[in-house]
């Protein structure tokens, strides 16, 4: 190699949207490597994603890259980065630019700082002369005694000559077998006619019809076409070929069609000896698998076919079929087809196999549920009340029960038959036994008396509760627990969450190291200052053979050592937590190398703050269908207090694990399937198993409006400081996502809290609910309830939620709602983003 230094220093503007640098070598060179030395004192990170190119076009984007883009590991201050051109290529122009759209490249910070650029020229070559003596030749016409084989006889003073009046002269060499060709060298006649060769084209390929083969290099120029000149035509990349040809494009400018003919003293062919002809771009992916509930058959798998230019695996066909009971949706077969030179792709995507037994359409009528048998095309229908028959096609003659006096009804086609009880008679058991009638009368009297007594008790309780509500007093939240026995009696209430069912859902078992190659990134969900979250598919993370949609959190390339330390702490914190229905679950992690991944449960319905504000403003959330959203115009008191109950359950669990969240707010509560609340975003969370409090030593942005006085003034965090934050979260819930302490700056909030100010009671909120908030906002942490007590208190009032909140009286004009991107003087941390991509804001 003969390296040459062409440039010493370069620095484009900081605000260049697409920085680039270009070097014109002045003439063609056979280049193999571009070495770039970065500035020693600054800016290595700016070079991430840089691309080196070399080629014959001054428009550098038309030239192919050398090697791969620069990585963060390479981009160190003063580093020497090599870009290898494989195979070596003929080039006049060398360039460097940065792809600002690449992941990990910060567009606002990307620019070039090049201390030195060197270019290495190939001097030894990678080709060997291919012996062509005796091979078959032909040409378009022959003048005098100068036949086609004279161009490969090894003598430069003999030559082939086409006729003067040949309208399109050409010469063709058949090598007999396929070879990997890298260069065609043409030697012109020494005594006459160099100018006749202007516009000549050298081609190589697999077709005897030479016009179907692609050219090697560029047409011969007037500067090259001198008497006795040796003109090289470089095949880039080297290609598999059997036929070599030369012809003149007489339609090109500066070509004299009446005087153009071929006078070839000698044609030499160089075979590429280093490596193999590149075919990577000409091979369709062979990992194309069968559809779920189906199979596939590959015809001619990975056998070589030829596209007359280079060999590719095109022509391979895949046929698809579905298992019994499923129908094919999509192409029944796909083929590996050409889309350009040395470039192929599958003609279509893999189809799907859908259950035609129960889906297309549902055979069960009148809202029946189709249950498919394990094998075959059989199914059963589970009919709703009032319908019967194999397909739920008929009204159930026994709904409602026509049999009186306790008679049992048996369907008989479209009619029924009654089996009478207790001596009753008649077609519908309408004639009751006299003794039974007397007993029934007694039973009715007893039931009536019992109902009256119950009614009196209910009225008395209601009056007592109303008086207590008017007085505005209630026992503190910490004293209102009743124990698990009472909670178990409320299983029939709509707000109850079946924690057993949730805990035994598909997300079960401890998180563990997960193979990176089974993680397929789909697209970015969101990003914060140092982390970015992607939506992904994980193969077998829940059960073998099944892909699960997950959220993958990873550090950005620009993350500092402190950011990396916090990320590892967050991973350790997730690892110590078991699965809980109201805490976001970590499903796995990739910790074997950088970048580290935290694989989280994918939660499709966004964060609670956004949901509340959508309900309040009437705008359409992105995660609900239009018809679903139109039916959901408000939230009931039961739904609001259910959200509060779910958050408390999650925080009660975290507190039991000695975990302090430090940023509890509606923006950090995610909504899962069925709008179940999940506490998330442990970017600021800390484990304090060895002591009950955490003192923050470092400086950073903090969520002022949700913080307890001891946290604001002394940087001390405990589980009781999370209880304070829950009081603010409960205020957010009641006001449908309003901004706490509206109109106050962050410093004003701190000053007011220090002097005893608290958020005011919303007019539509009962004294009981506001008392819970005030209990959470007690000055001394020890005077605040714990999450276990809050759990019991909130569940107690859920039975009569409508009596505690009157949402119809909510005046939205009384509260501030900051839209995304709207300025706020509140301060919040900006170091994490939620697994759904929602970014924290004040």
Residue pairs with C-beta under 8 A, 6 or more apart in sequence:
1 32
1 33
1 120
1 121
1 122
1 123
2 120
2 121
2 123
3 35
3 118
3 119
3 120
3 121
4 118
4 119
4 120
4 121
5 116
5 117
5 118
6 23
6 25
6 94
6 117
6 118
6 119
7 21
7 23
7 114
7 116
7 117
8 115
8 116
9 114
9 115
9 116
10 21
10 112
10 113
10 114
11 111
11 112
11 113
11 114
12 19
12 20
12 21
12 111
12 112
13 19
13 111
14 111
16 111
17 100
17 107
18 97
18 98
18 100
19 97
19 98
19 110
19 111
19 112
20 60
20 95
20 96
20 97
20 98
20 112
21 95
21 96
21 97
21 112
21 114
21 117
22 58
22 60
22 93
22 94
22 95
23 93
23 94
23 95
23 117
23 119
24 58
24 92
24 93
25 91
25 92
25 93
25 94
25 119
26 92
27 92
28 56
28 90
28 91
28 92
29 90
29 91
29 92
29 119
29 121
30 88
30 89
30 90
30 91
30 121
30 122
30 125
30 234
31 54
31 66
31 85
31 88
31 89
31 90
31 91
31 94
31 119
31 120
31 121
31 122
32 84
32 85
32 86
32 88
32 120
32 121
32 122
33 66
33 82
33 83
33 84
33 85
33 119
33 120
34 52
34 54
34 66
34 82
34 83
34 85
34 94
34 117
34 118
34 119
34 120
35 80
35 81
35 82
35 83
35 117
35 118
35 119
35 120
36 47
36 50
36 52
36 80
36 81
36 82
36 83
36 96
36 114
36 116
36 117
37 78
37 79
37 80
37 81
37 114
37 115
37 116
37 117
37 118
38 44
38 47
38 75
38 76
38 77
38 78
38 79
38 80
38 81
38 113
38 114
38 115
39 77
39 78
39 113
39 114
39 115
40 77
40 78
40 115
41 77
41 78
42 77
42 113
43 77
43 111
43 113
44 75
44 76
44 77
44 78
44 79
45 72
45 75
45 109
45 557
45 558
46 75
46 109
46 110
46 111
46 112
46 113
47 70
47 75
47 81
47 98
47 112
47 113
48 70
48 71
48 72
48 75
48 98
48 104
48 105
48 110
48 557
49 69
49 70
49 98
49 99
49 100
49 102
49 104
49 105
49 110
50 69
50 70
50 75
50 81
50 96
50 97
50 98
50 112
51 65
51 69
51 70
51 96
51 97
51 98
51 99
52 65
52 66
52 67
52 83
52 94
52 95
52 96
53 60
53 61
53 63
53 64
53 65
53 66
53 93
53 94
53 95
53 96
53 97
54 63
54 64
54 66
54 85
54 89
54 91
54 93
54 94
54 95
55 62
55 63
55 64
55 89
55 91
55 92
55 93
56 63
56 90
56 91
56 92
56 93
56 218
57 63
57 93
58 93
60 93
60 95
60 97
61 97
63 91
63 93
63 95
64 89
65 83
66 83
66 84
66 85
66 86
67 82
67 83
67 84
67 85
67 86
69 99
69 102
70 81
72 104
72 557
74 81
75 81
78 115
85 91
86 275
87 126
87 182
87 236
87 237
87 238
87 272
87 274
87 275
87 278
88 122
88 126
89 234
89 236
90 217
90 234
90 236
94 117
94 119
96 112
96 114
96 117
98 105
98 110
98 111
98 112
99 105
100 107
100 110
101 107
103 524
104 556
104 557
105 557
106 556
106 557
106 558
109 558
125 270
126 182
126 272
126 273
126 274
127 182
127 183
127 270
127 271
127 272
127 273
128 270
128 271
128 273
129 268
129 269
129 270
129 271
130 175
130 179
130 181
130 269
130 270
130 271
132 152
132 173
132 175
132 267
132 268
132 269
133 152
133 153
133 154
135 152
135 173
135 174
135 175
135 176
136 173
136 174
136 176
137 147
137 148
137 149
137 151
137 152
137 160
137 171
137 172
137 173
137 174
138 148
138 171
138 172
138 174
139 147
139 148
139 160
139 162
139 169
139 170
139 171
139 172
139 262
140 162
140 163
140 166
140 168
140 169
140 170
140 171
140 247
141 162
141 163
141 166
141 169
142 148
142 160
142 161
142 162
142 163
143 161
143 162
143 163
143 164
143 261
144 161
146 158
146 159
146 160
146 161
147 160
148 160
148 171
148 172
149 160
150 158
150 159
150 160
150 264
151 159
151 160
151 171
151 173
151 264
151 265
151 266
151 267
152 173
152 266
152 267
153 266
154 266
155 266
156 187
156 190
156 265
156 266
157 190
157 265
158 265
159 189
159 263
159 264
159 265
159 266
160 171
160 262
160 263
160 264
161 261
161 262
161 263
162 169
162 170
162 171
162 261
162 262
163 169
163 261
164 259
164 261
166 261
167 250
167 257
168 247
168 248
168 250
169 247
169 248
169 260
169 261
169 262
170 210
170 245
170 246
170 247
170 248
170 262
171 245
171 246
171 247
171 262
171 264
171 267
172 208
172 210
172 243
172 244
172 245
173 243
173 244
173 245
173 267
173 269
174 208
174 242
174 243
175 241
175 242
175 243
175 244
175 269
176 242
177 242
178 206
178 240
178 241
178 242
179 240
179 241
179 242
179 269
179 271
180 238
180 239
180 240
180 241
180 271
180 272
180 276
180 277
181 204
181 216
181 235
181 238
181 239
181 240
181 241
181 244
181 269
181 270
181 271
181 272
182 234
182 235
182 238
182 270
182 271
182 272
183 216
183 232
183 233
183 234
183 235
183 269
183 270
184 202
184 204
184 216
184 232
184 233
184 235
184 244
184 267
184 268
184 269
184 270
185 230
185 231
185 232
185 233
185 267
185 268
185 269
185 270
186 197
186 200
186 202
186 220
186 230
186 231
186 233
186 246
186 264
186 266
186 267
186 268
187 228
187 229
187 230
187 231
187 264
187 265
187 266
187 267
187 268
188 194
188 197
188 225
188 226
188 227
188 228
188 229
188 230
188 231
188 263
188 264
188 265
189 227
189 228
189 263
189 264
189 265
190 227
190 228
190 265
191 227
191 228
192 227
192 263
193 227
193 261
193 263
194 225
194 226
194 227
194 228
194 229
195 222
195 225
195 259
196 225
196 259
196 260
196 261
196 262
196 263
197 220
197 224
197 225
197 231
197 248
197 262
197 263
198 220
198 221
198 222
198 225
198 254
198 255
198 260
199 219
199 220
199 248
199 249
199 250
199 252
199 254
199 255
199 260
200 219
200 220
200 225
200 231
200 246
200 247
200 248
200 262
201 215
201 219
201 220
201 246
201 247
201 248
201 249
202 215
202 216
202 217
202 233
202 244
202 245
202 246
203 210
203 211
203 213
203 214
203 215
203 216
203 243
203 244
203 245
203 246
203 247
204 213
204 214
204 216
204 235
204 239
204 241
204 243
204 244
204 245
205 212
205 213
205 214
205 239
205 241
205 242
205 243
205 308
205 309
205 310
206 213
206 240
206 241
206 242
206 243
206 306
206 307
206 308
206 309
206 310
206 311
207 213
207 243
207 308
207 309
208 243
210 243
210 245
210 247
211 247
212 308
212 309
213 241
213 243
213 245
213 308
213 309
214 239
214 309
214 341
215 233
216 233
216 234
216 235
216 236
217 232
217 233
217 234
217 235
217 236
219 249
219 252
220 231
222 254
224 231
225 231
228 265
235 241
237 277
237 278
237 342
238 272
238 277
238 278
239 277
239 309
239 310
240 277
240 306
240 310
240 311
244 267
244 269
246 262
246 264
246 267
248 255
248 260
248 261
248 262
249 255
250 257
250 260
251 257
277 310
277 311
278 342
279 310
279 311
279 312
279 313
279 342
281 342
281 343
281 344
282 307
282 310
282 311
282 312
282 313
282 314
282 342
282 343
282 344
283 312
283 313
283 344
284 313
284 314
284 316
284 336
284 344
284 345
284 346
285 346
286 301
286 302
286 313
286 316
288 296
288 318
288 334
288 346
288 350
289 296
289 350
290 296
290 320
290 350
291 320
291 322
291 328
291 350
291 351
291 352
291 353
292 352
292 353
293 322
293 323
293 326
293 353
293 355
294 320
294 321
294 322
294 323
294 326
294 328
294 351
294 353
295 320
295 321
295 322
295 323
296 318
296 319
296 320
296 321
297 318
297 319
297 321
298 316
298 317
298 318
299 316
299 317
299 318
299 319
300 315
300 316
300 317
301 316
302 313
302 316
303 313
303 316
304 311
304 313
305 311
305 312
305 313
305 314
305 315
305 316
306 312
307 314
307 338
309 341
309 342
310 341
310 342
312 336
312 338
312 342
312 344
313 336
313 344
314 336
314 337
314 338
314 344
315 335
315 336
316 335
316 336
317 333
317 334
317 335
317 336
318 333
318 334
318 335
318 346
319 332
319 333
320 328
320 330
320 331
320 332
320 333
320 334
320 350
320 351
321 328
322 328
322 353
323 353
324 375
324 376
324 377
325 355
325 356
325 357
325 372
325 376
325 377
326 353
326 354
326 355
326 356
327 353
327 354
327 356
327 360
328 351
328 352
328 353
329 351
329 352
329 353
329 354
330 348
330 349
330 350
330 351
330 352
331 347
331 348
331 349
331 351
332 351
334 346
334 347
334 348
334 349
334 350
335 346
335 347
336 344
336 345
336 346
336 347
337 344
337 345
337 346
337 347
338 344
339 345
354 360
355 372
357 363
357 370
357 372
357 377
357 378
357 379
358 364
358 370
358 371
358 372
358 379
359 370
362 368
362 370
363 370
363 379
363 381
363 391
364 370
364 379
364 381
364 382
364 383
364 391
364 392
365 387
365 391
365 392
365 393
366 383
366 384
366 387
366 392
366 393
367 384
367 387
367 392
368 381
368 382
368 383
368 384
368 387
368 391
368 392
369 381
369 382
370 379
370 380
370 381
371 379
371 380
371 381
371 382
372 378
372 379
373 379
373 380
381 390
381 391
381 392
383 389
383 392
383 396
384 392
385 396
385 399
386 395
386 396
386 399
387 393
387 394
387 395
387 396
387 399
388 394
388 395
388 396
388 411
394 414
395 414
396 411
397 409
397 411
397 412
397 414
397 415
397 416
398 409
398 410
398 411
398 416
401 407
401 409
402 409
402 416
402 418
402 428
403 409
403 416
403 418
403 419
403 420
403 428
403 429
404 424
404 426
404 428
404 429
404 430
404 432
405 420
405 421
405 422
405 424
405 429
405 430
405 432
405 436
406 421
406 422
406 424
406 429
407 418
407 419
407 420
407 421
407 424
407 428
407 429
408 418
408 419
408 421
409 416
409 417
409 418
410 416
410 417
410 418
410 419
418 427
418 428
418 429
420 426
420 429
421 429
422 432
422 433
422 436
423 432
423 433
423 435
423 436
424 430
424 431
424 432
424 433
424 436
425 431
432 440
465 800
465 803
468 474
469 766
469 767
469 768
469 803
472 767
473 767
474 480
474 767
474 768
474 771
476 771
476 775
476 785
477 771
477 772
477 775
477 776
477 785
477 789
477 790
477 793
478 775
478 785
478 786
478 789
479 789
480 789
480 792
480 793
480 796
481 788
481 789
481 792
481 793
482 792
482 796
483 792
486 796
487 792
487 795
490 496
490 795
490 798
490 799
493 798
493 799
494 638
494 642
495 638
495 641
495 642
495 645
495 798
495 801
497 581
497 582
497 645
497 646
497 649
497 676
499 581
499 649
502 581
502 676
503 579
503 580
503 581
505 581
506 542
506 543
506 548
507 542
507 579
507 585
507 587
507 601
508 579
509 579
510 578
511 574
511 575
511 585
511 586
511 587
511 588
511 589
511 599
512 588
512 589
513 588
513 589
513 590
513 591
513 592
514 538
514 541
514 587
514 588
514 589
514 590
514 597
514 599
515 590
516 590
516 592
516 597
518 538
518 539
518 540
518 541
519 536
519 537
519 538
519 539
519 550
519 552
519 590
519 597
519 599
520 536
520 537
520 538
520 539
520 547
521 534
521 535
521 536
521 552
522 534
522 535
522 536
522 537
523 534
523 535
524 532
524 533
524 534
524 535
524 837
525 533
525 534
525 535
525 551
525 833
525 835
525 836
525 837
526 532
526 533
526 833
526 834
526 836
526 837
526 838
526 839
527 533
527 556
527 833
527 839
528 830
528 831
528 832
528 833
528 839
528 840
529 830
529 831
530 555
530 556
530 558
530 559
530 560
530 563
530 566
530 567
530 831
531 553
531 554
531 555
531 556
531 559
531 563
531 567
531 683
531 831
531 832
531 833
532 553
532 554
532 555
532 556
532 833
533 551
533 552
533 553
533 554
533 833
533 834
533 835
533 836
533 837
534 551
534 552
534 554
535 549
535 550
535 551
535 552
535 602
535 837
536 549
536 550
536 551
536 552
536 599
537 547
537 548
537 549
537 550
538 547
538 548
538 550
538 587
538 588
538 599
539 547
540 546
541 548
541 550
541 587
541 588
541 599
542 548
542 587
548 587
548 602
549 602
550 587
550 599
550 600
550 601
550 602
551 599
551 600
551 601
551 602
551 603
551 835
551 836
552 597
552 598
552 599
552 600
553 597
553 598
553 600
553 833
553 835
554 595
554 596
554 597
554 598
555 563
555 564
555 567
555 594
555 595
555 596
559 567
562 698
563 831
566 683
566 831
567 596
567 598
568 596
569 686
570 598
570 682
570 683
570 685
570 832
571 586
571 589
571 591
571 596
571 598
572 687
573 659
573 682
573 685
573 686
573 687
574 586
574 589
574 598
574 682
575 586
575 589
576 657
576 659
576 687
577 583
577 586
577 654
577 657
577 659
579 585
580 649
580 650
580 653
581 649
581 676
581 678
582 646
582 647
582 649
582 650
582 653
582 676
582 677
582 678
582 679
583 650
583 653
583 654
583 678
583 679
583 680
584 600
584 601
584 603
584 670
584 678
584 679
584 680
584 835
585 600
585 601
586 598
586 599
586 600
586 601
587 599
587 600
587 601
588 599
589 596
589 597
589 598
589 599
590 596
590 597
590 599
600 835
601 672
601 678
601 835
602 835
602 836
603 670
603 671
603 672
603 678
603 680
603 835
603 836
604 623
604 672
604 673
604 836
605 611
605 623
605 670
605 671
605 672
605 673
605 675
605 836
606 621
606 622
606 623
606 670
606 671
606 836
606 838
607 666
607 667
607 668
607 669
607 670
607 671
607 834
607 836
607 838
608 643
608 666
608 667
608 669
608 670
608 671
608 677
608 737
609 665
609 666
609 667
609 669
609 732
609 737
610 621
610 667
610 737
610 838
611 621
611 671
611 675
611 737
612 635
612 666
612 732
612 733
612 736
612 737
613 736
613 737
613 817
614 620
614 621
614 629
615 632
615 633
615 634
615 635
615 736
616 736
616 737
616 812
616 817
617 817
618 633
620 626
620 629
621 629
624 632
634 807
635 736
635 807
636 801
636 802
636 807
637 801
637 802
637 804
637 805
637 806
637 807
638 798
638 801
638 802
640 733
640 734
640 801
640 805
640 807
641 794
641 797
641 798
641 801
641 804
641 805
642 798
643 669
643 677
643 733
644 729
644 730
644 733
644 794
645 791
645 794
645 795
645 798
646 676
646 677
647 664
647 669
647 677
647 679
647 726
647 729
648 726
648 787
648 790
648 791
648 794
649 791
650 677
650 678
650 679
651 661
651 664
651 679
651 722
651 726
651 787
652 787
652 788
652 790
652 791
654 661
654 679
654 685
654 722
655 719
655 722
655 786
655 787
655 788
657 687
658 687
658 688
658 689
658 692
659 682
659 685
659 686
659 687
659 688
660 685
660 686
660 687
660 688
660 694
660 717
660 718
660 719
660 721
660 722
661 668
661 679
661 682
661 684
661 685
661 722
661 725
662 684
662 685
662 686
662 694
662 711
662 717
662 721
662 722
663 681
663 683
663 684
663 685
663 703
663 706
663 725
663 828
663 829
663 840
664 679
664 706
664 722
664 725
664 726
664 729
665 703
665 706
665 725
665 728
665 729
665 732
666 729
666 732
666 733
666 737
667 834
667 838
667 840
667 841
668 679
668 680
668 681
668 834
668 840
669 677
669 678
669 679
669 680
669 729
670 677
670 678
670 680
670 834
670 835
670 836
671 677
671 678
672 678
680 834
680 835
681 832
681 834
681 840
682 832
683 829
683 831
683 832
684 702
684 829
684 831
684 832
686 694
686 717
688 694
688 718
692 718
692 719
693 716
693 717
693 718
694 716
694 717
694 718
695 714
695 715
695 716
695 717
696 715
696 717
697 715
700 829
700 831
701 827
701 828
701 829
701 830
701 831
702 711
702 827
702 828
702 829
703 725
703 826
703 827
703 828
703 829
703 842
704 712
704 746
704 749
704 750
704 826
704 827
704 828
705 728
705 739
705 740
705 741
705 746
705 749
705 826
705 842
706 724
706 725
706 728
706 729
706 740
707 721
707 724
707 725
708 720
708 721
708 724
708 725
708 781
709 753
709 754
709 779
710 716
710 718
710 721
710 781
711 717
711 721
711 724
712 750
712 753
712 754
713 750
713 754
718 781
719 786
719 787
720 781
720 782
720 784
720 786
721 781
722 787
723 776
723 784
723 785
723 786
723 787
723 790
724 776
724 777
724 784
726 776
726 787
726 790
727 772
727 773
727 774
727 775
727 776
727 777
728 740
728 759
730 769
730 772
730 773
730 776
731 738
731 740
731 759
731 762
731 773
732 738
732 740
734 762
734 764
734 765
734 769
734 805
735 762
735 810
735 815
736 810
736 812
737 817
738 815
738 816
738 817
739 815
739 816
739 817
739 818
739 824
739 826
739 842
740 759
741 748
741 749
741 752
741 759
741 826
742 815
742 816
743 816
744 752
744 825
745 825
746 825
746 826
746 827
749 826
756 779
758 773
758 774
758 777
759 773
759 777
761 767
761 770
761 773
762 770
762 810
762 814
763 809
763 811
763 814
764 805
764 806
764 807
764 808
764 809
764 810
764 811
765 804
765 805
766 803
766 804
766 805
768 797
768 804
769 797
769 804
769 805
772 790
772 793
772 794
775 784
775 785
776 784
776 785
776 790
777 784
778 784
785 793
797 804
818 824
818 841
818 842
820 841
824 841
824 842
825 842
826 842
827 842
828 840
828 841
828 842
829 840
830 839
830 840
832 840
833 839
833 840
834 840
